[in-house]
């Protein structure tokens, strides 16, 4: 499975996606991760990727042209063009195995069920929203799904994208032991039972032998 992340701040992903399970999964070629700077798709000398809202208002909005160009390039438009298939300027070459998702507080709430759905795609393109949002015309033309990781406001969609990658990647076959996934919290709609390590007694607290969710004995 491949994750492509479109962002104005690519440096934010150094560390969170280059450590632990994600790092090992990439090294084993179980998943691929591409970080794409949206500013690389701008056409002016200042690499401007945002502008004031049309008609006035507070804040800035991500411009349509560079964001659309980035999405089309990452989804496969450039490669298919090299193969002789040219996409019209106002279209996106469709792929049933690719999903383009915008990280935005206005999106549907991300859950384990959502992660399972997203893990069924070959390519997941995550667009990190920023400022007051993105030009709505891009959403209408190129975004398949809008996702939020909670009812609160973040500086941008980068942290949300990291959460989605982590939650979805661990569901890719081979990344995590299948038996461990089956016993994880939320996999069956329940939270896992308490866990303990040795020694059996610690600071006068004894471990509880667990027979299943909600059923324990000393």
Phi and psi in degrees as GROMACS dihedral restraints (atoms count N, CA, C in turn):
[ dihedral_restraints ]
;  ai    aj    ak    al  type     phi  dphi    fc
    3     4     5     6     1  -118.8    20    10
    4     5     6     7     1   135.7    20    10
    6     7     8     9     1  -111.0    20    10
    7     8     9    10     1   127.0    20    10
    9    10    11    12     1  -119.6    20    10
   10    11    12    13     1   123.7    20    10
   12    13    14    15     1  -113.2    20    10
   13    14    15    16     1   124.7    20    10
   15    16    17    18     1  -103.3    20    10
   16    17    18    19     1   123.0    20    10
   18    19    20    21     1  -150.0    20    10
   19    20    21    22     1   157.3    20    10
   21    22    23    24     1   -88.6    20    10
   22    23    24    25     1   -10.6    20    10
   24    25    26    27     1  -133.2    20    10
   25    26    27    28     1    71.7    20    10
   27    28    29    30     1   -61.4    20    10
   28    29    30    31     1   -26.3    20    10
   30    31    32    33     1   -63.9    20    10
   31    32    33    34     1   -19.5    20    10
   33    34    35    36     1   -66.4    20    10
   34    35    36    37     1   -19.7    20    10
   36    37    38    39     1   -91.6    20    10
   37    38    39    40     1    -4.8    20    10
   39    40    41    42     1   -72.4    20    10
   40    41    42    43     1   116.2    20    10
   42    43    44    45     1   116.7    20    10
   43    44    45    46     1   -71.3    20    10
   45    46    47    48     1   -57.8    20    10
   46    47    48    49     1   -34.1    20    10
   48    49    50    51     1  -106.3    20    10
   49    50    51    52     1    13.2    20    10
   51    52    53    54     1  -126.9    20    10
   52    53    54    55     1    25.8    20    10
   54    55    56    57     1  -135.5    20    10
   55    56    57    58     1   165.1    20    10
   57    58    59    60     1    55.9    20    10
   58    59    60    61     1  -137.6    20    10
   60    61    62    63     1   -63.3    20    10
   61    62    63    64     1   -40.2    20    10
   63    64    65    66     1   -61.9    20    10
   64    65    66    67     1   -43.9    20    10
   66    67    68    69     1   -59.9    20    10
   67    68    69    70     1   -46.3    20    10
   69    70    71    72     1   -65.7    20    10
   70    71    72    73     1   -36.6    20    10
   72    73    74    75     1   -65.8    20    10
   73    74    75    76     1   -38.6    20    10
   75    76    77    78     1   -67.1    20    10
   76    77    78    79     1   -44.4    20    10
   78    79    80    81     1   -62.7    20    10
   79    80    81    82     1   -31.4    20    10
   81    82    83    84     1   -86.5    20    10
   82    83    84    85     1     2.8    20    10
   84    85    86    87     1    61.5    20    10
   85    86    87    88     1    27.3    20    10
   87    88    89    90     1   -81.6    20    10
   88    89    90    91     1   -31.1    20    10
   90    91    92    93     1  -137.5    20    10
   91    92    93    94     1   160.1    20    10
   93    94    95    96     1  -127.6    20    10
   94    95    96    97     1   144.7    20    10
   96    97    98    99     1  -130.1    20    10
   97    98    99   100     1   126.3    20    10
   99   100   101   102     1  -119.5    20    10
  100   101   102   103     1   130.0    20    10
  102   103   104   105     1  -108.1    20    10
  103   104   105   106     1   121.7    20    10
  105   106   107   108     1  -119.9    20    10
  106   107   108   109     1   125.0    20    10
  108   109   110   111     1   -81.9    20    10
  109   110   111   112     1   115.6    20    10
  111   112   113   114     1   -60.9    20    10
  112   113   114   115     1   -31.1    20    10
  114   115   116   117     1   -63.8    20    10
  115   116   117   118     1   -20.9    20    10
  117   118   119   120     1   -68.3    20    10
  118   119   120   121     1   -13.8    20    10
  120   121   122   123     1  -104.4    20    10
  121   122   123   124     1     9.7    20    10
  123   124   125   126     1   -80.7    20    10
  124   125   126   127     1   163.3    20    10
  126   127   128   129     1  -119.4    20    10
  127   128   129   130     1    -3.0    20    10
  129   130   131   132     1   -99.2    20    10
  130   131   132   133     1   163.1    20    10
  132   133   134   135     1   -68.5    20    10
  133   134   135   136     1   -20.0    20    10
  135   136   137   138     1   -92.7    20    10
  136   137   138   139     1    -2.1    20    10
  138   139   140   141     1    54.8    20    10
  139   140   141   142     1    51.5    20    10
  141   142   143   144     1   -79.0    20    10
  142   143   144   145     1   121.0    20    10
  144   145   146   147     1  -113.8    20    10
  145   146   147   148     1     2.0    20    10
  147   148   149   150     1  -139.6    20    10
  148   149   150   151     1   163.2    20    10
  150   151   152   153     1  -155.1    20    10
  151   152   153   154     1   164.3    20    10
  153   154   155   156     1   -67.1    20    10
  154   155   156   157     1   148.7    20    10
  156   157   158   159     1   -57.9    20    10
  157   158   159   160     1   134.8    20    10
  159   160   161   162     1   -65.7    20    10
  160   161   162   163     1   123.8    20    10
  162   163   164   165     1    95.6    20    10
  163   164   165   166     1    -2.3    20    10
  165   166   167   168     1    97.8    20    10
  166   167   168   169     1   168.5    20    10
  168   169   170   171     1   130.2    20    10
  169   170   171   172     1   168.1    20    10
  171   172   173   174     1   -79.2    20    10
  172   173   174   175     1   155.7    20    10
  174   175   176   177     1    77.4    20    10
  175   176   177   178     1  -173.9    20    10
  177   178   179   180     1  -123.4    20    10
  178   179   180   181     1   159.0    20    10
  180   181   182   183     1  -127.0    20    10
  181   182   183   184     1   139.4    20    10
  183   184   185   186     1   -67.1    20    10
  184   185   186   187     1   131.0    20    10
  186   187   188   189     1   -70.5    20    10
  187   188   189   190     1   151.4    20    10
  189   190   191   192     1   -71.5    20    10
  190   191   192   193     1   -45.0    20    10
  192   193   194   195     1   -60.3    20    10
  193   194   195   196     1   -55.2    20    10
  195   196   197   198     1   -66.0    20    10
  196   197   198   199     1   -37.3    20    10
  198   199   200   201     1   -66.4    20    10
  199   200   201   202     1   -42.9    20    10
  201   202   203   204     1   -63.8    20    10
  202   203   204   205     1   -41.3    20    10
  204   205   206   207     1   -62.6    20    10
  205   206   207   208     1   -39.9    20    10
  207   208   209   210     1   -65.3    20    10
  208   209   210   211     1   -45.2    20    10
  210   211   212   213     1   -61.2    20    10
  211   212   213   214     1   -47.6    20    10
  213   214   215   216     1   -63.2    20    10
  214   215   216   217     1   -38.4    20    10
  216   217   218   219     1   -66.5    20    10
  217   218   219   220     1   -44.0    20    10
  219   220   221   222     1   -72.3    20    10
  220   221   222   223     1   -37.2    20    10
  222   223   224   225     1   -65.9    20    10
  223   224   225   226     1   -27.7    20    10
  225   226   227   228     1   134.9    20    10
  226   227   228   229     1     3.1    20    10
  228   229   230   231     1   -60.0    20    10
  229   230   231   232     1   -42.5    20    10
  231   232   233   234     1   -66.9    20    10
  232   233   234   235     1   -44.1    20    10
  234   235   236   237     1   -65.3    20    10
  235   236   237   238     1   -40.6    20    10
  237   238   239   240     1   -68.9    20    10
  238   239   240   241     1   -30.8    20    10
  240   241   242   243     1   -63.7    20    10
  241   242   243   244     1   -37.8    20    10
  243   244   245   246     1   -65.6    20    10
  244   245   246   247     1   -28.4    20    10
  246   247   248   249     1   -84.7    20    10
  247   248   249   250     1     0.5    20    10
  249   250   251   252     1   104.0    20    10
  250   251   252   253     1     0.3    20    10
  252   253   254   255     1  -105.5    20    10
  253   254   255   256     1   114.8    20    10
  255   256   257   258     1  -105.0    20    10
  256   257   258   259     1   130.5    20    10
  258   259   260   261     1   -90.4    20    10
  259   260   261   262     1   140.3    20    10
  261   262   263   264     1   -66.3    20    10
  262   263   264   265     1   151.9    20    10
  264   265   266   267     1   -54.8    20    10
  265   266   267   268     1   -31.8    20    10
  267   268   269   270     1   -97.2    20    10
  268   269   270   271     1    14.3    20    10
  270   271   272   273     1  -125.1    20    10
  271   272   273   274     1   165.5    20    10
  273   274   275   276     1  -122.2    20    10
  274   275   276   277     1   134.0    20    10
  276   277   278   279     1   -67.8    20    10
  277   278   279   280     1   118.7    20    10
  279   280   281   282     1   -75.0    20    10
  280   281   282   283     1   149.3    20    10
  282   283   284   285     1  -146.9    20    10
  283   284   285   286     1   118.1    20    10
  285   286   287   288     1   -65.8    20    10
  286   287   288   289     1   -15.0    20    10
  288   289   290   291     1   -98.0    20    10
  289   290   291   292     1     5.9    20    10
  291   292   293   294     1  -120.3    20    10
  292   293   294   295     1   136.8    20    10
  294   295   296   297     1  -125.5    20    10
  295   296   297   298     1   131.8    20    10
  297   298   299   300     1  -106.0    20    10
  298   299   300   301     1   118.2    20    10
  300   301   302   303     1  -121.4    20    10
  301   302   303   304     1   135.5    20    10
  303   304   305   306     1   -98.1    20    10
  304   305   306   307     1   127.6    20    10
  306   307   308   309     1   -83.3    20    10
  307   308   309   310     1   112.0    20    10
  309   310   311   312     1  -152.5    20    10
  310   311   312   313     1   144.4    20    10
  312   313   314   315     1   -64.7    20    10
  313   314   315   316     1   -14.0    20    10
  315   316   317   318     1   -87.1    20    10
  316   317   318   319     1    -2.8    20    10
  318   319   320   321     1   -81.6    20    10
  319   320   321   322     1   178.0    20    10
  321   322   323   324     1   -68.7    20    10
  322   323   324   325     1   149.3    20    10
  324   325   326   327     1   -72.2    20    10
  325   326   327   328     1   124.7    20    10
  327   328   329   330     1   -69.9    20    10
  328   329   330   331     1   137.0    20    10
  330   331   332   333     1  -144.5    20    10
  331   332   333   334     1   175.8    20    10
  333   334   335   336     1   -62.9    20    10
  334   335   336   337     1   -34.8    20    10
  336   337   338   339     1   -62.6    20    10
  337   338   339   340     1   -41.3    20    10
  339   340   341   342     1   -63.4    20    10
  340   341   342   343     1   -42.9    20    10
  342   343   344   345     1   -58.7    20    10
  343   344   345   346     1   -41.5    20    10
  345   346   347   348     1   -63.2    20    10
  346   347   348   349     1   -41.9    20    10
  348   349   350   351     1   -61.8    20    10
  349   350   351   352     1   -46.1    20    10
  351   352   353   354     1   -67.4    20    10
  352   353   354   355     1   -29.4    20    10
  354   355   356   357     1   -67.1    20    10
  355   356   357   358     1   -11.7    20    10
  357   358   359   360     1   -82.3    20    10
  358   359   360   361     1    -5.4    20    10
  360   361   362   363     1   -93.6    20    10
  361   362   363   364     1   154.1    20    10
  363   364   365   366     1   -80.8    20    10
  364   365   366   367     1   -32.5    20    10
  366   367   368   369     1  -135.0    20    10
  367   368   369   370     1   129.7    20    10
  369   370   371   372     1  -119.1    20    10
  370   371   372   373     1   115.5    20    10
  372   373   374   375     1  -101.4    20    10
  373   374   375   376     1   117.6    20    10
  375   376   377   378     1  -108.3    20    10
  376   377   378   379     1   117.8    20    10
  378   379   380   381     1   -98.6    20    10
  379   380   381   382     1   120.4    20    10
  381   382   383   384     1   -88.1    20    10
  382   383   384   385     1   108.4    20    10
  384   385   386   387     1   -67.9    20    10
  385   386   387   388     1   158.9    20    10
  387   388   389   390     1  -154.8    20    10
  388   389   390   391     1   168.7    20    10
  390   391   392   393     1    57.4    20    10
  391   392   393   394     1  -133.9    20    10
  393   394   395   396     1   -83.6    20    10
  394   395   396   397     1    -4.0    20    10
  396   397   398   399     1   134.2    20    10
  397   398   399   400     1  -164.2    20    10
  399   400   401   402     1  -118.2    20    10
  400   401   402   403     1   158.5    20    10
  402   403   404   405     1   -55.2    20    10
  403   404   405   406     1   123.2    20    10
  405   406   407   408     1   -59.3    20    10
  406   407   408   409     1   -26.9    20    10
  408   409   410   411     1   -65.1    20    10
  409   410   411   412     1   -29.7    20    10
  411   412   413   414     1   -67.9    20    10
  412   413   414   415     1   -40.9    20    10
  414   415   416   417     1   -60.1    20    10
  415   416   417   418     1   -43.9    20    10
  417   418   419   420     1   -66.0    20    10
  418   419   420   421     1   -36.7    20    10
  420   421   422   423     1   -91.2    20    10
  421   422   423   424     1   -32.9    20    10
  423   424   425   426     1  -129.5    20    10
  424   425   426   427     1   -11.9    20    10
  426   427   428   429     1   -95.4    20    10
  427   428   429   430     1   128.0    20    10
  429   430   431   432     1   -87.5    20    10
  430   431   432   433     1   -31.3    20    10
  432   433   434   435     1  -154.4    20    10
  433   434   435   436     1   144.2    20    10
  435   436   437   438     1  -114.1    20    10
  436   437   438   439     1   131.3    20    10
  438   439   440   441     1  -129.0    20    10
  439   440   441   442     1   138.7    20    10
  441   442   443   444     1  -123.7    20    10
  442   443   444   445     1   143.1    20    10
  444   445   446   447     1   -96.1    20    10
  445   446   447   448     1     3.7    20    10
  447   448   449   450     1   166.6    20    10
  448   449   450   451     1   164.1    20    10
  450   451   452   453     1   -86.6    20    10
  451   452   453   454     1    67.8    20    10
  453   454   455   456     1  -156.1    20    10
  454   455   456   457     1   167.7    20    10
  456   457   458   459     1  -107.3    20    10
  457   458   459   460     1   128.2    20    10
  459   460   461   462     1  -105.8    20    10
  460   461   462   463     1   164.8    20    10
  462   463   464   465     1   -62.2    20    10
  463   464   465   466     1   -34.9    20    10
  465   466   467   468     1  -163.1    20    10
  466   467   468   469     1  -177.1    20    10
  468   469   470   471     1   -85.4    20    10
  469   470   471   472     1     1.8    20    10
  471   472   473   474     1   -62.6    20    10
  472   473   474   475     1   -48.0    20    10
  474   475   476   477     1   -62.9    20    10
  475   476   477   478     1   -38.6    20    10
  477   478   479   480     1   -63.0    20    10
  478   479   480   481     1   -40.9    20    10
  480   481   482   483     1   -62.9    20    10
  481   482   483   484     1   -39.3    20    10
  483   484   485   486     1   -61.4    20    10
  484   485   486   487     1   -42.2    20    10
  486   487   488   489     1   -62.1    20    10
  487   488   489   490     1   -45.5    20    10
  489   490   491   492     1   -63.7    20    10
  490   491   492   493     1   -44.5    20    10
  492   493   494   495     1   -60.1    20    10
  493   494   495   496     1   -45.8    20    10
  495   496   497   498     1   -62.6    20    10
  496   497   498   499     1   -46.3    20    10
  498   499   500   501     1   -67.7    20    10
  499   500   501   502     1   -37.8    20    10
  501   502   503   504     1   -79.6    20    10
  502   503   504   505     1   -41.0    20    10
  504   505   506   507     1   -59.6    20    10
  505   506   507   508     1   -37.3    20    10
  507   508   509   510     1   -68.8    20    10
  508   509   510   511     1   -12.4    20    10
  510   511   512   513     1   -91.5    20    10
  511   512   513   514     1    -9.1    20    10
  513   514   515   516     1   -70.1    20    10
  514   515   516   517     1   129.8    20    10
  516   517   518   519     1   -51.2    20    10
  517   518   519   520     1   129.0    20    10
  519   520   521   522     1    98.1    20    10
  520   521   522   523     1   -21.1    20    10
  522   523   524   525     1   -71.9    20    10
  523   524   525   526     1   -44.3    20    10
  525   526   527   528     1  -126.0    20    10
  526   527   528   529     1   146.3    20    10
  528   529   530   531     1   -55.5    20    10
  529   530   531   532     1   131.2    20    10
  531   532   533   534     1   -58.4    20    10
  532   533   534   535     1   -36.8    20    10
  534   535   536   537     1   -66.5    20    10
  535   536   537   538     1   -37.4    20    10
  537   538   539   540     1   -65.8    20    10
  538   539   540   541     1   -40.1    20    10
  540   541   542   543     1   -61.3    20    10
  541   542   543   544     1   -40.3    20    10
  543   544   545   546     1   -64.5    20    10
  544   545   546   547     1   -25.0    20    10
  546   547   548   549     1   -99.7    20    10
  547   548   549   550     1     0.7    20    10
  549   550   551   552     1   -71.6    20    10
  550   551   552   553     1   158.4    20    10
  552   553   554   555     1   -57.6    20    10
  553   554   555   556     1   141.0    20    10
  555   556   557   558     1    75.0    20    10
  556   557   558   559     1    -9.4    20    10
  558   559   560   561     1   -63.3    20    10
  559   560   561   562     1   -34.3    20    10
  561   562   563   564     1  -115.2    20    10
  562   563   564   565     1    20.9    20    10
  564   565   566   567     1    83.0    20    10
  565   566   567   568     1     7.4    20    10
  567   568   569   570     1  -125.5    20    10
  568   569   570   571     1   158.5    20    10
  570   571   572   573     1   -86.9    20    10
  571   572   573   574     1   143.6    20    10
  573   574   575   576     1   -63.2    20    10
  574   575   576   577     1   155.3    20    10
  576   577   578   579     1   -72.7    20    10
  577   578   579   580     1   165.4    20    10
  579   580   581   582     1   -62.6    20    10
  580   581   582   583     1   150.6    20    10
  582   583   584   585     1  -120.8    20    10
  583   584   585   586     1   152.8    20    10
  585   586   587   588     1  -137.9    20    10
  586   587   588   589     1   160.8    20    10
  588   589   590   591     1  -127.5    20    10
  589   590   591   592     1   177.2    20    10
  591   592   593   594     1   -78.0    20    10
  592   593   594   595     1   150.9    20    10
  594   595   596   597     1   -79.4    20    10
  595   596   597   598     1   164.4    20    10
  597   598   599   600     1   -67.3    20    10
  598   599   600   601     1   -27.6    20    10
  600   601   602   603     1  -119.9    20    10
  601   602   603   604     1   129.2    20    10
  603   604   605   606     1  -139.7    20    10
  604   605   606   607     1   119.9    20    10
  606   607   608   609     1    49.0    20    10
  607   608   609   610     1    45.3    20    10
  609   610   611   612     1    65.0    20    10
  610   611   612   613     1    19.4    20    10
  612   613   614   615     1  -110.5    20    10
  613   614   615   616     1   129.3    20    10
  615   616   617   618     1   -98.3    20    10
  616   617   618   619     1   148.6    20    10
  618   619   620   621     1   -74.8    20    10
  619   620   621   622     1   154.7    20    10
  621   622   623   624     1  -105.4    20    10
  622   623   624   625     1   125.7    20    10
  624   625   626   627     1   -73.3    20    10
  625   626   627   628     1   126.7    20    10
  627   628   629   630     1  -103.2    20    10
  628   629   630   631     1   129.3    20    10
  630   631   632   633     1  -105.2    20    10
  631   632   633   634     1     1.2    20    10
  633   634   635   636     1   148.5    20    10
  634   635   636   637     1   171.5    20    10
  636   637   638   639     1   -54.6    20    10
  637   638   639   640     1   119.5    20    10
  639   640   641   642     1    82.0    20    10
  640   641   642   643     1    -1.4    20    10
  642   643   644   645     1  -120.9    20    10
  643   644   645   646     1   110.0    20    10
  645   646   647   648     1  -135.2    20    10
  646   647   648   649     1   159.7    20    10
  648   649   650   651     1  -151.3    20    10
  649   650   651   652     1   154.0    20    10
